[in-house]
Amino acid sequence: MFAPIVILTRNCLGQVKFNKLRGKLIAVHAQVIVHFCDYFHISHITRQNLIRLARDNGKRLGFLA
């Protein structure tokens, strides 16, 4: 679904800058999940599963193209 946007962005920025940006965005997203889980006292195991679910959804939606 989002793969064309991701590919276009990668082509515009270049592979190195794109990978840095992608890494930062993934880290921020993981931090949001961590803060959410801490706020609601969700266990470490569930938090790991949520991060994995986010990664898998990203692959399916084309964010990791």
Buried (B, 14 or more C-beta within 10 A) or exposed (E): EEEEEBEEBBEEBEEEEBEEEBEEEBEEBBEEBBEEBEEEEBEEEEBEEBBEEBBEEBEEEBBBB
